């Protein structure tokens, strides 16, 4: 990760969302007053049963409405990376996954 020269935010080259979209999503989730932050396990099939979490349904509905009226910021996903053929996951991530740490 590197710090942006124009603001005091940390840019992660492996992000799926541009900074503006990520901040918008985080603001929307904060307004939902969730008791726990979203977790990856919320989207894992358990005993052949899967339900889309209500907070995610709400976020998708709000995002679609936001985009439909052309509001700013324009919500989008990050551009596909180029290259990366020698990409290796960070050692901390691999150790965390091996240890079952969900807060990576």
N, C-alpha and C positions, 0 to 999 in steps of 0.2 A: 504494500500500500504506500501511497505517497500523498503528501499534502499539496493541495491546490495552492497556487501562488496568489490567486485572486480572492480566496476566502479562507476561513480556518476550518475547512472540512477535509476529511480524509477520503481520497479517491481509491476505490478498490478496482483493479483492472478486471476482476472476475465477476463483477456485478452484472445482473440481468436487466436492471433498470437504470436509466439515466438519473442523475442526482435529483433533478426537478420532479420526476415521476415518483422516485423513492420517497422524497420528502412529502409529496402529496399523499401517498399511500399511508405513510406513518402518521400524518395528521388525521386522516380519516379513521384509522384504527384507534388512535388516541381518543377520538370523540365517542367511540363505542364503549369506553370504560371497561375493558375486558379485565377479568380478575387475574388472568395470566396472559403473558404475551403469546402470540401465535407460535406454534411448534410444528416442526415437520411431521411429527407423529399424528397430528390432526388429520393428515391426508393418507394414512396408511390403512389399508383394508385389514379389518380384524374379524376373524371368524366368518369370512365370506360376507361381511356386512360393511358397507361404507356409506356414510352420510356426509354430504358437504357441510362443513361447519357454518352455523348461522352468520358468524362474523364475516366469513368469506363471501357468502351470498350477498350480504349487505354491501361489502366493499365492491363486488363486481357490479351490482345494480347502480351504485353511486358512480362508479367509474364510467359505465356505459352512458348514464344520464349526463355526466360531465362532458364526455366526448361528443355526444349527440348535439349539444348546443354550441359546441366549438369553444368551450371555456378554456382559460389558461390556468395552469400550464397544459400544453398539449401532451397527453399521456402516451407514452411509447415504450417499447423495449429497447435495450441497448443494441447497437449495431453488432453484427456477427464479427467475431475476431478473425483476423487474418493470420495465417501461419500457426505457430504454437505446436509444431510437430514435436518439439522436444519438451513439451510441457510436462511438468511433474507437480503433483499436489504438494503443498507445504507440509513439512514434517509434523508440525503441530496438529494439523488437520488429521493426518493419518493416525497419529498417536491417539487423538481424541476419539476418532471413529472406532479404533481398536478397543478403546476402554469403554465405549458405549456412552460417551459424553455427548449429549444433545445440544449443548450450548456452544457449539463451535462457530 
